[in-house]
Every structure is written in C-alpha cells, then in structure tokens.
C-alpha cells in the first residue's frame, strides 16, 4: 500500500505533496526536519492523504495533485480544512 499525502506549512501556508509506503514514518521525518524540502517550512500539518494499491498509481496521483488542476481539486476538496490563502508555490 502506498499513500499520497498533502502537508501544509504553518509558517508560510504552502502545500507540500508527496507519496510514501510508510505514511507515519514519513510524516515523522517531515515533523523532525529530516526532509530537505520542508525542513525550513516547519511546523507542518497533515491536511490530506489517499491510499493507493501500488507505487505507479501513487506516483501518478502525486503528479496530478501537483498540477494546476490538482491544486484546484485540493482547494475545493479541502476548502474547510486548510487555510484558504494557501500558496501553490
């Protein structure tokens, strides 16, 4: 099982989108500052995740969520759960 996840930085409201086969371990790595791309954007919170049956599907979904259409989907899907002023940068 693979997971696609979305984190939101509480520092700059940017979203980070990734995938992993061990979501708990990966979130812990982000929280502790062990991930280069989110280290300086902490604190972060998990705002969304999806489960995929295989790595190929998870990677495909991650790429979609990083696209303009994917950001629109997330903004609509999570309109009450994330800061509405989040940045896509």
Secondary structure per residue as TSV (DSSP state, phi and psi in degrees):
chain	resnum	aa	ss	phi	psi
A	1	X	-	360.0	136.6
A	2	X	E	-120.6	154.8
A	3	X	E	-127.8	136.0
A	4	X	E	-102.7	133.1
A	5	X	E	-135.5	156.7
A	6	X	E	-127.9	125.6
A	7	X	E	-110.2	148.8
A	8	X	E	-120.8	130.3
A	9	X	E	-75.6	129.0
A	10	X	T	-80.5	-10.8
A	11	X	T	-83.2	-45.7
A	12	X	T	-127.2	3.2
A	13	X	-	65.9	5.6
A	14	X	B	-68.7	153.1
A	15	X	E	-99.2	146.8
A	16	X	E	-123.2	130.6
A	17	X	E	-120.4	131.2
A	18	X	E	-151.2	-179.2
A	19	X	E	-140.8	156.5
A	20	X	E	-161.0	164.3
A	21	X	S	-98.8	-10.0
A	22	X	-	-133.5	89.0
A	23	X	H	-64.5	-39.0
A	24	X	H	-63.4	-45.3
A	25	X	H	-63.6	-42.2
A	26	X	H	-67.2	-42.5
A	27	X	H	-63.0	-40.3
A	28	X	H	-60.5	-41.1
A	29	X	H	-62.2	-43.4
A	30	X	H	-63.0	-45.5
A	31	X	H	-62.9	-36.8
A	32	X	H	-82.7	-5.4
A	33	X	T	85.0	20.1
A	34	X	-	-89.7	5.5
A	35	X	S	-116.3	119.5
A	36	X	T	-53.7	-42.7
A	37	X	T	-72.9	-18.7
A	38	X	T	-118.2	-1.8
A	39	X	G	-54.4	-44.0
A	40	X	G	-92.7	8.3
A	41	X	G	-112.3	9.6
A	42	X	-	-75.1	154.1
A	43	X	S	-75.7	153.3
A	44	X	E	-126.0	155.1
A	45	X	E	-131.9	147.1
A	46	X	E	-78.1	122.4
A	47	X	E	-112.0	-13.4
A	48	X	E	-167.2	145.4
A	49	X	E	-154.9	156.1
A	50	X	E	-134.2	149.4
A	51	X	E	-100.7	139.8
A	52	X	E	-127.0	149.3
A	53	X	S	-78.5	-20.7
A	54	X	S	-147.4	165.1
A	55	X	H	-64.4	-39.1
A	56	X	H	-59.0	-46.6
A	57	X	H	-65.0	-39.2
A	58	X	H	-64.9	-43.5
A	59	X	H	-64.1	-41.8
A	60	X	H	-62.0	-43.7
A	61	X	H	-67.3	-38.9
A	62	X	H	-59.7	-46.3
A	63	X	H	-61.5	-40.2
A	64	X	H	-63.4	-46.9
A	65	X	H	-65.1	-23.5
A	66	X	H	-81.9	-11.1
A	67	X	S	-81.4	170.5
A	68	X	H	-58.2	-45.3
A	69	X	H	-64.9	-36.7
A	70	X	H	-65.4	-40.4
A	71	X	H	-64.8	-37.9
A	72	X	H	-63.2	-43.2
A	73	X	H	-58.7	-48.3
A	74	X	H	-63.3	-41.7
A	75	X	H	-62.0	-41.0
A	76	X	H	-70.6	-46.0
A	77	X	H	-65.4	-35.2
A	78	X	T	-113.1	23.5
A	79	X	T	-55.7	-26.5
A	80	X	T	-100.4	-3.8
A	81	X	T	-107.3	-20.5
A	82	X	S	-122.7	160.9
A	83	X	-	-59.0	122.1
A	84	X	T	-66.6	-10.4
A	85	X	T	-100.4	23.3
A	86	X	-	-64.3	153.5
A	87	X	B	-101.3	145.9
A	88	X	-	-94.8	3.0
A	89	X	-	-81.6	360.0
